[in-house]
Amino acid sequence: MNIKTLQSLFLQRFVRDGALYASPGRVNLIGEHTDYNGGFVFPGAIDKAIYASVLLNGTDKVRAYAIDYDEYCEFGLREEDKPAEHWACYIFGVCREIQKRGYQLQGFDTCFYGDIPLGAGMSSSAALESTFAFALNDLLNLGIDRFELARIGQSTEHNYCGVKCGIMDQFASLFGKAGHLMRLNCATMEFEYFPFNPEGYKLVLLDTVVKHELASSAYNKRRESCENVCRHIAARHPEVKYLSDASTEMLKEVEKEVSDEDYMRAEYVIGEKQRVLDVCEALERCDYETVGEKMYGTHHGMSKLYEVSCDELDFLNEIAKECGVTGSRVMGGGFGGCTINLVKEELYDTFVATAQEKFAARFGHEPKIYDVVISDGSRKI
């Protein structure tokens, strides 16, 4: 699939040409399980995206064709018009969230496809939301800023798709900038671009192609642990609103007041905040060895302190170490999904081949390999 085929399919189905838009998926180099703790995340948009052709149709109906599913759907713009198709709910939700903010919408025709691997933790759903929020804002001259477009995507997940996500995925998709990662403060929503041009290195994801069932319940338990420790620290230090506001010294003060498990969770979060800051400093001096060292530190913390890794992810991380990979860690919530790896180009082929061979011998299937390049955010093509 490519842009020309998209244009051709749109023309066949709707007779006229639409405007072309794209929004990318994302990776997160470091800063995991920090968003709901008021800490930093450090994502970048990637060279894999959702692509859509969109044309206002002068009616109050949306007519949408999902090329990847070969499915067509029509729906209205009122709350009771929510479609049955799951993929269409993302588009419908964006429309409704724009309307809830007082903007006038009208119907449109669209065809879309994506090259973001599904289920690999690169946020294809956020890219889909960002594509249509950006497109409608542009076509109707609504004047909504990108932060509010990100909130529209997040609210779509909450209210129409049943996922209580943070804002990192939509933010990264909309604000991405080629050759740069973004440090987002999840407590204040302040952000800053940092150069990421690792000459002589490749960024590659190794997808375990597994997702363990523990994920959602374990996520909630860890969140409760963090909130409990934060309450104990805030009782002594009222200025602490989020766990990421606390220092290691503050955590030690309440060690005997919380469980060993809660203490470990908090130890990881406070350490992860510092690792993000250390990576930012390292990137400013093009020190990718330190970046890699901190990535390994994050994996260790997620595996041993936060306990959200799994055998498959730990195995890939160990192979990365054995192959001399500069940095490697689990990316995302854990219990499956991908490792993100910063690999010197001369080691790349050996690392990938070794990982595929050893992983298949241990787990019965090869990991999927995705090379990614840090790219621009939502845009009109």
Contacts in CASP RR format, 6 or more apart in sequence:
PFRMAT RR
TARGET T0000
AUTHOR 0000-0000-0000
METHOD contacts of the structure
MODEL  1
MNIKTLQSLFLQRFVRDGALYASPGRVNLIGEHTDYNGGFVFPGAIDKAI
YASVLLNGTDKVRAYAIDYDEYCEFGLREEDKPAEHWACYIFGVCREIQK
RGYQLQGFDTCFYGDIPLGAGMSSSAALESTFAFALNDLLNLGIDRFELA
RIGQSTEHNYCGVKCGIMDQFASLFGKAGHLMRLNCATMEFEYFPFNPEG
YKLVLLDTVVKHELASSAYNKRRESCENVCRHIAARHPEVKYLSDASTEM
LKEVEKEVSDEDYMRAEYVIGEKQRVLDVCEALERCDYETVGEKMYGTHH
GMSKLYEVSCDELDFLNEIAKECGVTGSRVMGGGFGGCTINLVKEELYDT
FVATAQEKFAARFGHEPKIYDVVISDGSRKI
1 67 0 8 1.000
1 68 0 8 1.000
1 113 0 8 1.000
1 114 0 8 1.000
1 115 0 8 1.000
3 20 0 8 1.000
3 51 0 8 1.000
3 381 0 8 1.000
6 20 0 8 1.000
6 51 0 8 1.000
6 52 0 8 1.000
6 53 0 8 1.000
6 67 0 8 1.000
6 111 0 8 1.000
6 112 0 8 1.000
6 113 0 8 1.000
7 17 0 8 1.000
7 18 0 8 1.000
7 20 0 8 1.000
7 53 0 8 1.000
9 65 0 8 1.000
9 67 0 8 1.000
9 111 0 8 1.000
10 17 0 8 1.000
10 18 0 8 1.000
10 53 0 8 1.000
10 55 0 8 1.000
10 109 0 8 1.000
10 110 0 8 1.000
10 111 0 8 1.000
11 17 0 8 1.000
13 65 0 8 1.000
13 109 0 8 1.000
13 111 0 8 1.000
14 55 0 8 1.000
14 57 0 8 1.000
14 63 0 8 1.000
14 109 0 8 1.000
14 111 0 8 1.000
16 55 0 8 1.000
17 53 0 8 1.000
17 55 0 8 1.000
18 53 0 8 1.000
18 54 0 8 1.000
18 55 0 8 1.000
18 109 0 8 1.000
19 53 0 8 1.000
19 54 0 8 1.000
19 55 0 8 1.000
19 135 0 8 1.000
19 138 0 8 1.000
19 139 0 8 1.000
19 380 0 8 1.000
20 51 0 8 1.000
20 52 0 8 1.000
20 53 0 8 1.000
20 380 0 8 1.000
20 381 0 8 1.000
21 51 0 8 1.000
21 52 0 8 1.000
21 54 0 8 1.000
21 131 0 8 1.000
21 134 0 8 1.000
21 135 0 8 1.000
21 138 0 8 1.000
21 378 0 8 1.000
21 379 0 8 1.000
21 380 0 8 1.000
21 381 0 8 1.000
22 49 0 8 1.000
22 50 0 8 1.000
22 51 0 8 1.000
22 52 0 8 1.000
22 131 0 8 1.000
22 378 0 8 1.000
22 379 0 8 1.000
22 381 0 8 1.000
23 49 0 8 1.000
23 50 0 8 1.000
23 127 0 8 1.000
23 128 0 8 1.000
23 130 0 8 1.000
23 131 0 8 1.000
23 134 0 8 1.000
23 173 0 8 1.000
23 174 0 8 1.000
23 377 0 8 1.000
23 378 0 8 1.000
23 379 0 8 1.000
24 45 0 8 1.000
24 46 0 8 1.000
24 47 0 8 1.000
24 48 0 8 1.000
24 49 0 8 1.000
24 116 0 8 1.000
24 127 0 8 1.000
24 173 0 8 1.000
24 176 0 8 1.000
24 375 0 8 1.000
24 376 0 8 1.000
24 377 0 8 1.000
24 378 0 8 1.000
25 45 0 8 1.000
25 46 0 8 1.000
25 48 0 8 1.000
25 49 0 8 1.000
25 50 0 8 1.000
25 116 0 8 1.000
25 122 0 8 1.000
25 123 0 8 1.000
25 124 0 8 1.000
25 126 0 8 1.000
25 127 0 8 1.000
25 169 0 8 1.000
25 172 0 8 1.000
25 173 0 8 1.000
26 43 0 8 1.000
26 44 0 8 1.000
26 45 0 8 1.000
26 46 0 8 1.000
26 122 0 8 1.000
26 123 0 8 1.000
26 126 0 8 1.000
26 127 0 8 1.000
26 168 0 8 1.000
26 169 0 8 1.000
26 172 0 8 1.000
26 173 0 8 1.000
26 176 0 8 1.000
27 43 0 8 1.000
27 44 0 8 1.000
27 46 0 8 1.000
27 122 0 8 1.000
27 203 0 8 1.000
27 205 0 8 1.000
27 331 0 8 1.000
27 340 0 8 1.000
27 372 0 8 1.000
27 374 0 8 1.000
28 41 0 8 1.000
28 42 0 8 1.000
28 43 0 8 1.000
28 44 0 8 1.000
28 168 0 8 1.000
28 172 0 8 1.000
28 331 0 8 1.000
28 332 0 8 1.000
28 340 0 8 1.000
29 42 0 8 1.000
29 43 0 8 1.000
29 44 0 8 1.000
29 181 0 8 1.000
29 196 0 8 1.000
29 279 0 8 1.000
29 291 0 8 1.000
29 295 0 8 1.000
29 340 0 8 1.000
30 42 0 8 1.000
30 272 0 8 1.000
30 275 0 8 1.000
30 276 0 8 1.000
30 279 0 8 1.000
30 294 0 8 1.000
30 295 0 8 1.000
30 298 0 8 1.000
30 329 0 8 1.000
31 39 0 8 1.000
31 40 0 8 1.000
31 41 0 8 1.000
31 42 0 8 1.000
31 272 0 8 1.000
31 275 0 8 1.000
31 276 0 8 1.000
31 298 0 8 1.000
32 41 0 8 1.000
32 272 0 8 1.000
32 298 0 8 1.000
32 302 0 8 1.000
32 329 0 8 1.000
32 330 0 8 1.000
32 331 0 8 1.000
32 332 0 8 1.000
32 333 0 8 1.000
33 222 0 8 1.000
33 268 0 8 1.000
33 269 0 8 1.000
33 272 0 8 1.000
33 302 0 8 1.000
33 306 0 8 1.000
33 308 0 8 1.000
33 333 0 8 1.000
34 40 0 8 1.000
34 41 0 8 1.000
34 186 0 8 1.000
34 244 0 8 1.000
34 269 0 8 1.000
34 272 0 8 1.000
34 273 0 8 1.000
34 276 0 8 1.000
35 41 0 8 1.000
35 166 0 8 1.000
35 167 0 8 1.000
35 168 0 8 1.000
35 186 0 8 1.000
36 166 0 8 1.000
36 186 0 8 1.000
36 223 0 8 1.000
36 226 0 8 1.000
37 186 0 8 1.000
37 226 0 8 1.000
37 230 0 8 1.000
37 242 0 8 1.000
37 243 0 8 1.000
37 244 0 8 1.000
37 269 0 8 1.000
38 185 0 8 1.000
38 186 0 8 1.000
38 187 0 8 1.000
38 241 0 8 1.000
38 242 0 8 1.000
38 243 0 8 1.000
38 244 0 8 1.000
38 245 0 8 1.000
39 185 0 8 1.000
39 186 0 8 1.000
39 187 0 8 1.000
39 242 0 8 1.000
39 244 0 8 1.000
39 273 0 8 1.000
39 276 0 8 1.000
40 183 0 8 1.000
40 184 0 8 1.000
40 185 0 8 1.000
40 186 0 8 1.000
40 244 0 8 1.000
40 273 0 8 1.000
40 276 0 8 1.000
40 277 0 8 1.000
41 168 0 8 1.000
41 183 0 8 1.000
41 184 0 8 1.000
41 186 0 8 1.000
41 276 0 8 1.000
42 181 0 8 1.000
42 182 0 8 1.000
42 183 0 8 1.000
42 184 0 8 1.000
42 194 0 8 1.000
42 276 0 8 1.000
42 279 0 8 1.000
42 280 0 8 1.000
43 168 0 8 1.000
43 169 0 8 1.000
43 171 0 8 1.000
43 172 0 8 1.000
43 181 0 8 1.000
43 182 0 8 1.000
43 184 0 8 1.000
44 172 0 8 1.000
44 176 0 8 1.000
44 180 0 8 1.000
44 181 0 8 1.000
44 182 0 8 1.000
44 196 0 8 1.000
44 374 0 8 1.000
45 172 0 8 1.000
45 173 0 8 1.000
45 175 0 8 1.000
45 176 0 8 1.000
45 177 0 8 1.000
45 374 0 8 1.000
45 375 0 8 1.000
45 376 0 8 1.000
45 377 0 8 1.000
46 116 0 8 1.000
46 122 0 8 1.000
46 372 0 8 1.000
46 373 0 8 1.000
46 374 0 8 1.000
46 375 0 8 1.000
47 372 0 8 1.000
47 373 0 8 1.000
47 374 0 8 1.000
47 375 0 8 1.000
48 114 0 8 1.000
48 115 0 8 1.000
48 116 0 8 1.000
48 117 0 8 1.000
48 122 0 8 1.000
48 370 0 8 1.000
48 372 0 8 1.000
49 114 0 8 1.000
49 115 0 8 1.000
49 116 0 8 1.000
49 127 0 8 1.000
49 131 0 8 1.000
50 112 0 8 1.000
50 113 0 8 1.000
50 114 0 8 1.000
50 116 0 8 1.000
50 124 0 8 1.000
50 127 0 8 1.000
50 128 0 8 1.000
50 130 0 8 1.000
50 131 0 8 1.000
51 112 0 8 1.000
51 113 0 8 1.000
51 114 0 8 1.000
51 115 0 8 1.000
51 131 0 8 1.000
51 381 0 8 1.000
52 110 0 8 1.000
52 111 0 8 1.000
52 112 0 8 1.000
52 131 0 8 1.000
52 132 0 8 1.000
52 135 0 8 1.000
53 110 0 8 1.000
53 111 0 8 1.000
53 112 0 8 1.000
54 108 0 8 1.000
54 109 0 8 1.000
54 110 0 8 1.000
54 132 0 8 1.000
54 135 0 8 1.000
54 136 0 8 1.000
54 139 0 8 1.000
55 108 0 8 1.000
55 109 0 8 1.000
55 110 0 8 1.000
56 106 0 8 1.000
56 107 0 8 1.000
56 108 0 8 1.000
56 139 0 8 1.000
56 140 0 8 1.000
57 63 0 8 1.000
57 106 0 8 1.000
57 107 0 8 1.000
57 108 0 8 1.000
57 109 0 8 1.000
58 106 0 8 1.000
58 107 0 8 1.000
59 106 0 8 1.000
59 107 0 8 1.000
60 76 0 8 1.000
60 77 0 8 1.000
60 106 0 8 1.000
60 107 0 8 1.000
61 74 0 8 1.000
61 75 0 8 1.000
61 76 0 8 1.000
61 77 0 8 1.000
61 107 0 8 1.000
62 74 0 8 1.000
62 75 0 8 1.000
62 76 0 8 1.000
62 77 0 8 1.000
62 91 0 8 1.000
62 92 0 8 1.000
62 95 0 8 1.000
62 107 0 8 1.000
62 108 0 8 1.000
62 109 0 8 1.000
62 110 0 8 1.000
63 72 0 8 1.000
63 73 0 8 1.000
63 74 0 8 1.000
63 108 0 8 1.000
63 109 0 8 1.000
63 110 0 8 1.000
64 72 0 8 1.000
64 73 0 8 1.000
64 74 0 8 1.000
64 75 0 8 1.000
64 88 0 8 1.000
64 91 0 8 1.000
64 109 0 8 1.000
64 110 0 8 1.000
64 111 0 8 1.000
64 112 0 8 1.000
65 71 0 8 1.000
65 72 0 8 1.000
65 73 0 8 1.000
65 110 0 8 1.000
65 111 0 8 1.000
65 112 0 8 1.000
66 72 0 8 1.000
66 73 0 8 1.000
66 85 0 8 1.000
66 87 0 8 1.000
66 88 0 8 1.000
66 112 0 8 1.000
66 113 0 8 1.000
67 111 0 8 1.000
67 112 0 8 1.000
67 113 0 8 1.000
68 113 0 8 1.000
68 114 0 8 1.000
69 87 0 8 1.000
71 85 0 8 1.000
71 87 0 8 1.000
73 83 0 8 1.000
73 85 0 8 1.000
73 88 0 8 1.000
75 81 0 8 1.000
75 82 0 8 1.000
75 83 0 8 1.000
75 88 0 8 1.000
75 92 0 8 1.000
76 92 0 8 1.000
76 107 0 8 1.000
77 95 0 8 1.000
77 96 0 8 1.000
77 99 0 8 1.000
77 105 0 8 1.000
77 107 0 8 1.000
79 96 0 8 1.000
81 92 0 8 1.000
82 89 0 8 1.000
82 92 0 8 1.000
82 93 0 8 1.000
82 160 0 8 1.000
83 89 0 8 1.000
83 92 0 8 1.000
86 161 0 8 1.000
87 128 0 8 1.000
89 160 0 8 1.000
89 161 0 8 1.000
90 125 0 8 1.000
90 128 0 8 1.000
90 129 0 8 1.000
90 132 0 8 1.000
90 156 0 8 1.000
90 160 0 8 1.000
90 161 0 8 1.000
91 110 0 8 1.000
91 128 0 8 1.000
91 132 0 8 1.000
92 160 0 8 1.000
93 129 0 8 1.000
93 156 0 8 1.000
93 159 0 8 1.000
93 160 0 8 1.000
93 161 0 8 1.000
94 129 0 8 1.000
94 132 0 8 1.000
94 133 0 8 1.000
94 136 0 8 1.000
94 152 0 8 1.000
94 153 0 8 1.000
94 156 0 8 1.000
95 105 0 8 1.000
95 132 0 8 1.000
95 136 0 8 1.000
96 156 0 8 1.000
96 159 0 8 1.000
96 160 0 8 1.000
97 152 0 8 1.000
97 153 0 8 1.000
97 155 0 8 1.000
97 156 0 8 1.000
97 159 0 8 1.000
98 105 0 8 1.000
98 133 0 8 1.000
98 136 0 8 1.000
98 137 0 8 1.000
98 142 0 8 1.000
98 144 0 8 1.000
98 152 0 8 1.000
99 105 0 8 1.000
100 155 0 8 1.000
101 144 0 8 1.000
101 148 0 8 1.000
101 152 0 8 1.000
103 140 0 8 1.000
103 142 0 8 1.000
103 144 0 8 1.000
104 140 0 8 1.000
105 136 0 8 1.000
105 140 0 8 1.000
106 140 0 8 1.000
108 136 0 8 1.000
108 139 0 8 1.000
110 132 0 8 1.000
112 128 0 8 1.000
112 131 0 8 1.000
114 124 0 8 1.000
114 127 0 8 1.000
116 122 0 8 1.000
116 123 0 8 1.000
116 124 0 8 1.000
116 127 0 8 1.000
117 124 0 8 1.000
117 207 0 8 1.000
117 368 0 8 1.000
117 370 0 8 1.000
118 124 0 8 1.000
119 211 0 8 1.000
119 337 0 8 1.000
120 205 0 8 1.000
120 207 0 8 1.000
120 337 0 8 1.000
120 338 0 8 1.000
120 368 0 8 1.000
120 370 0 8 1.000
121 331 0 8 1.000
121 332 0 8 1.000
121 337 0 8 1.000
121 338 0 8 1.000
122 205 0 8 1.000
122 370 0 8 1.000
122 372 0 8 1.000
123 169 0 8 1.000
123 172 0 8 1.000
123 173 0 8 1.000
125 157 0 8 1.000
125 161 0 8 1.000
125 163 0 8 1.000
125 169 0 8 1.000
126 153 0 8 1.000
126 157 0 8 1.000
126 165 0 8 1.000
126 169 0 8 1.000
126 170 0 8 1.000
126 172 0 8 1.000
126 173 0 8 1.000
127 173 0 8 1.000
129 152 0 8 1.000
129 153 0 8 1.000
129 156 0 8 1.000
129 157 0 8 1.000
129 170 0 8 1.000
130 149 0 8 1.000
130 150 0 8 1.000
130 153 0 8 1.000
130 170 0 8 1.000
130 173 0 8 1.000
130 174 0 8 1.000
130 378 0 8 1.000
131 378 0 8 1.000
133 144 0 8 1.000
133 149 0 8 1.000
133 152 0 8 1.000
133 153 0 8 1.000
133 174 0 8 1.000
134 149 0 8 1.000
134 174 0 8 1.000
134 378 0 8 1.000
134 379 0 8 1.000
134 380 0 8 1.000
135 380 0 8 1.000
136 142 0 8 1.000
137 143 0 8 1.000
137 144 0 8 1.000
137 149 0 8 1.000
138 380 0 8 1.000
144 152 0 8 1.000
146 174 0 8 1.000
146 175 0 8 1.000
146 378 0 8 1.000
147 171 0 8 1.000
147 189 0 8 1.000
149 170 0 8 1.000
149 174 0 8 1.000
149 378 0 8 1.000
150 167 0 8 1.000
150 170 0 8 1.000
150 171 0 8 1.000
150 173 0 8 1.000
150 174 0 8 1.000
150 175 0 8 1.000
151 167 0 8 1.000
151 170 0 8 1.000
153 170 0 8 1.000
154 165 0 8 1.000
154 166 0 8 1.000
154 167 0 8 1.000
154 170 0 8 1.000
157 163 0 8 1.000
157 164 0 8 1.000
157 165 0 8 1.000
158 164 0 8 1.000
158 165 0 8 1.000
166 186 0 8 1.000
167 186 0 8 1.000
167 189 0 8 1.000
168 184 0 8 1.000
168 186 0 8 1.000
171 182 0 8 1.000
171 184 0 8 1.000
171 191 0 8 1.000
172 182 0 8 1.000
173 377 0 8 1.000
173 378 0 8 1.000
174 377 0 8 1.000
174 378 0 8 1.000
175 182 0 8 1.000
175 191 0 8 1.000
175 377 0 8 1.000
176 182 0 8 1.000
176 375 0 8 1.000
176 376 0 8 1.000
176 377 0 8 1.000
177 193 0 8 1.000
177 376 0 8 1.000
177 377 0 8 1.000
178 374 0 8 1.000
178 375 0 8 1.000
178 376 0 8 1.000
179 195 0 8 1.000
179 196 0 8 1.000
179 197 0 8 1.000
179 374 0 8 1.000
179 375 0 8 1.000
180 193 0 8 1.000
180 194 0 8 1.000
180 195 0 8 1.000
180 196 0 8 1.000
180 374 0 8 1.000
181 193 0 8 1.000
181 194 0 8 1.000
181 196 0 8 1.000
181 283 0 8 1.000
181 374 0 8 1.000
182 191 0 8 1.000
182 192 0 8 1.000
182 193 0 8 1.000
182 194 0 8 1.000
183 191 0 8 1.000
183 192 0 8 1.000
183 194 0 8 1.000
183 276 0 8 1.000
183 280 0 8 1.000
184 190 0 8 1.000
184 191 0 8 1.000
185 191 0 8 1.000
187 241 0 8 1.000
187 242 0 8 1.000
187 244 0 8 1.000
187 245 0 8 1.000
194 280 0 8 1.000
194 283 0 8 1.000
194 284 0 8 1.000
195 283 0 8 1.000
195 284 0 8 1.000
196 283 0 8 1.000
196 374 0 8 1.000
198 288 0 8 1.000
198 342 0 8 1.000
200 344 0 8 1.000
200 345 0 8 1.000
201 288 0 8 1.000
201 326 0 8 1.000
201 342 0 8 1.000
201 343 0 8 1.000
201 344 0 8 1.000
201 345 0 8 1.000
202 342 0 8 1.000
202 343 0 8 1.000
202 344 0 8 1.000
202 345 0 8 1.000
202 348 0 8 1.000
202 371 0 8 1.000
203 340 0 8 1.000
203 341 0 8 1.000
203 342 0 8 1.000
203 343 0 8 1.000
203 371 0 8 1.000
203 372 0 8 1.000
203 373 0 8 1.000
203 374 0 8 1.000
204 340 0 8 1.000
204 341 0 8 1.000
204 343 0 8 1.000
204 348 0 8 1.000
204 352 0 8 1.000
204 369 0 8 1.000
204 370 0 8 1.000
204 371 0 8 1.000
204 372 0 8 1.000
205 331 0 8 1.000
205 338 0 8 1.000
205 339 0 8 1.000
205 340 0 8 1.000
205 341 0 8 1.000
205 369 0 8 1.000
205 370 0 8 1.000
205 372 0 8 1.000
206 316 0 8 1.000
206 338 0 8 1.000
206 339 0 8 1.000
206 341 0 8 1.000
206 352 0 8 1.000
206 355 0 8 1.000
206 359 0 8 1.000
206 367 0 8 1.000
206 368 0 8 1.000
206 369 0 8 1.000
207 337 0 8 1.000
207 338 0 8 1.000
207 367 0 8 1.000
207 368 0 8 1.000
207 369 0 8 1.000
207 370 0 8 1.000
208 310 0 8 1.000
208 312 0 8 1.000
208 313 0 8 1.000
208 316 0 8 1.000
208 336 0 8 1.000
208 337 0 8 1.000
208 338 0 8 1.000
208 339 0 8 1.000
208 359 0 8 1.000
208 363 0 8 1.000
208 367 0 8 1.000
209 337 0 8 1.000
209 365 0 8 1.000
209 367 0 8 1.000
209 368 0 8 1.000
210 310 0 8 1.000
210 312 0 8 1.000
210 336 0 8 1.000
210 337 0 8 1.000
210 363 0 8 1.000
211 335 0 8 1.000
211 336 0 8 1.000
211 337 0 8 1.000
212 310 0 8 1.000
212 335 0 8 1.000
212 336 0 8 1.000
214 335 0 8 1.000
215 333 0 8 1.000
215 334 0 8 1.000
215 335 0 8 1.000
215 336 0 8 1.000
218 308 0 8 1.000
218 335 0 8 1.000
219 333 0 8 1.000
222 265 0 8 1.000
222 306 0 8 1.000
222 308 0 8 1.000
225 259 0 8 1.000
225 261 0 8 1.000
225 262 0 8 1.000
225 265 0 8 1.000
225 266 0 8 1.000
226 243 0 8 1.000
226 262 0 8 1.000
226 265 0 8 1.000
226 266 0 8 1.000
226 269 0 8 1.000
227 243 0 8 1.000
228 258 0 8 1.000
228 262 0 8 1.000
229 243 0 8 1.000
229 246 0 8 1.000
229 251 0 8 1.000
229 254 0 8 1.000
229 258 0 8 1.000
229 262 0 8 1.000
229 263 0 8 1.000
229 265 0 8 1.000
229 266 0 8 1.000
230 240 0 8 1.000
230 242 0 8 1.000
230 243 0 8 1.000
230 246 0 8 1.000
230 266 0 8 1.000
232 254 0 8 1.000
232 257 0 8 1.000
232 258 0 8 1.000
233 240 0 8 1.000
233 243 0 8 1.000
233 246 0 8 1.000
233 250 0 8 1.000
233 251 0 8 1.000
233 253 0 8 1.000
233 254 0 8 1.000
234 240 0 8 1.000
234 241 0 8 1.000
236 250 0 8 1.000
236 253 0 8 1.000
236 254 0 8 1.000
237 246 0 8 1.000
237 250 0 8 1.000
239 245 0 8 1.000
240 246 0 8 1.000
240 250 0 8 1.000
243 266 0 8 1.000
243 269 0 8 1.000
243 270 0 8 1.000
244 269 0 8 1.000
244 270 0 8 1.000
244 273 0 8 1.000
246 266 0 8 1.000
246 270 0 8 1.000
247 270 0 8 1.000
248 267 0 8 1.000
248 270 0 8 1.000
248 271 0 8 1.000
251 263 0 8 1.000
251 266 0 8 1.000
251 267 0 8 1.000
251 270 0 8 1.000
255 263 0 8 1.000
258 266 0 8 1.000
264 305 0 8 1.000
264 306 0 8 1.000
264 307 0 8 1.000
265 305 0 8 1.000
265 306 0 8 1.000
267 305 0 8 1.000
268 301 0 8 1.000
268 302 0 8 1.000
268 305 0 8 1.000
268 306 0 8 1.000
269 306 0 8 1.000
272 298 0 8 1.000
272 301 0 8 1.000
275 294 0 8 1.000
275 297 0 8 1.000
275 298 0 8 1.000
278 290 0 8 1.000
278 294 0 8 1.000
279 290 0 8 1.000
279 291 0 8 1.000
279 294 0 8 1.000
282 288 0 8 1.000
282 290 0 8 1.000
282 291 0 8 1.000
282 294 0 8 1.000
283 291 0 8 1.000
288 326 0 8 1.000
288 342 0 8 1.000
289 326 0 8 1.000
291 326 0 8 1.000
291 327 0 8 1.000
291 342 0 8 1.000
292 326 0 8 1.000
292 327 0 8 1.000
292 328 0 8 1.000
292 342 0 8 1.000
293 327 0 8 1.000
295 327 0 8 1.000
295 328 0 8 1.000
295 329 0 8 1.000
295 340 0 8 1.000
295 342 0 8 1.000
296 317 0 8 1.000
296 321 0 8 1.000
296 327 0 8 1.000
296 328 0 8 1.000
296 329 0 8 1.000
297 329 0 8 1.000
298 329 0 8 1.000
298 330 0 8 1.000
299 309 0 8 1.000
299 313 0 8 1.000
299 317 0 8 1.000
299 328 0 8 1.000
299 329 0 8 1.000
299 330 0 8 1.000
299 339 0 8 1.000
302 308 0 8 1.000
302 309 0 8 1.000
302 329 0 8 1.000
302 330 0 8 1.000
302 334 0 8 1.000
303 309 0 8 1.000
303 313 0 8 1.000
303 314 0 8 1.000
303 317 0 8 1.000
303 330 0 8 1.000
308 330 0 8 1.000
308 333 0 8 1.000
308 334 0 8 1.000
308 335 0 8 1.000
309 317 0 8 1.000
309 330 0 8 1.000
309 334 0 8 1.000
309 335 0 8 1.000
310 334 0 8 1.000
310 335 0 8 1.000
310 336 0 8 1.000
312 336 0 8 1.000
312 359 0 8 1.000
312 363 0 8 1.000
313 330 0 8 1.000
313 334 0 8 1.000
313 336 0 8 1.000
313 337 0 8 1.000
313 339 0 8 1.000
315 358 0 8 1.000
315 359 0 8 1.000
315 362 0 8 1.000
315 363 0 8 1.000
316 328 0 8 1.000
316 339 0 8 1.000
316 355 0 8 1.000
316 359 0 8 1.000
316 367 0 8 1.000
317 328 0 8 1.000
317 329 0 8 1.000
317 330 0 8 1.000
317 339 0 8 1.000
319 351 0 8 1.000
319 354 0 8 1.000
319 355 0 8 1.000
319 358 0 8 1.000
319 359 0 8 1.000
320 327 0 8 1.000
320 328 0 8 1.000
320 339 0 8 1.000
320 341 0 8 1.000
320 343 0 8 1.000
320 351 0 8 1.000
320 355 0 8 1.000
321 328 0 8 1.000
322 354 0 8 1.000
323 347 0 8 1.000
323 350 0 8 1.000
323 351 0 8 1.000
323 354 0 8 1.000
323 355 0 8 1.000
324 347 0 8 1.000
324 351 0 8 1.000
325 341 0 8 1.000
325 342 0 8 1.000
325 343 0 8 1.000
325 344 0 8 1.000
325 347 0 8 1.000
325 351 0 8 1.000
326 342 0 8 1.000
326 343 0 8 1.000
326 344 0 8 1.000
327 341 0 8 1.000
327 342 0 8 1.000
327 343 0 8 1.000
328 339 0 8 1.000
328 340 0 8 1.000
328 341 0 8 1.000
328 342 0 8 1.000
329 339 0 8 1.000
329 340 0 8 1.000
330 336 0 8 1.000
330 337 0 8 1.000
330 338 0 8 1.000
330 339 0 8 1.000
331 337 0 8 1.000
331 338 0 8 1.000
331 339 0 8 1.000
331 340 0 8 1.000
332 338 0 8 1.000
338 370 0 8 1.000
341 351 0 8 1.000
343 351 0 8 1.000
352 369 0 8 1.000
355 367 0 8 1.000
356 366 0 8 1.000
356 367 0 8 1.000
356 369 0 8 1.000
359 365 0 8 1.000
359 366 0 8 1.000
359 367 0 8 1.000
360 366 0 8 1.000
END
